[in-house]
């Protein structure tokens, strides 16, 4: 396999020592650079035209992709107004110029060595905790837990070095099915109403239950475009109502762009006792 093809299998970027260990001697690498098959970044990295920009930036800065940039790379849920720039993790002694990148200066929680261009999940979560407000950080952490199969105990066992990370590790539940659900739960967590997530009722999971009988369903940005899915939701809602539950649905746009309206609706439902068992509601 020629060098360029081998690099394609690695995402278009490689450490020169990795290339040497896979049978590509320095002479072959130098020839590929002269022939413009690959490009050199600093002394240790070679790339093809297909190399992602965030990894190029990390190689150029002797850094690692982290925070919201790693979240995008691993397809964690992130706020729609999250910054677009590249976030890089650099060591406390680093002094590389990184252009417009956002730099996170810290000793790594997990040091994967000089050939790593992507921060550990734990380091990325720590940077998220310091870079975002609590609600946004919480949505990213909950999404990471779901995508990376992390549990609450394992996160709380990490030796977090900053207060923001420790607070998030204590607060996460690992129950959210979406970032939208996390936003809803975080915003209502101070209301003093018991909140349960992903509760199985009448044969299907519901997103949130407030109290014992107020069911909140959150329809995401691309929620159930097929008529069969929509029909199933309507049938399930009807079954829940027959069992004494009140079902309220909110859309992605309502949660993120009309929270005041959502809050008014939930408050009105609670004021009427719809979160309580039907037999105990004041008539």
Protein Blocks (a to p, Z undefined) as FASTA:
>chain_A
ZZklmmmmnoopacfklmmmnopafklmmmmmmnomaccehjkbccdfklcfklmmmmmn
opadehjllmmmnopacdfkbcfbdcddddfkbccdehjaccdddddfbdgbjkbcbdcf
klmmmmmmmmpcfklmmmmmmmmmmmnopafklmmmpccfbfklmmmmmmpnolafbfkl
mmmmmmmmmnopacdehiaeehiacfbdghjllccddddfkgokbfklmmmmmmmmmmmm
mnopacddddfklmmmmmmlmmmmmmmmmmnopmpcfklpcZZ
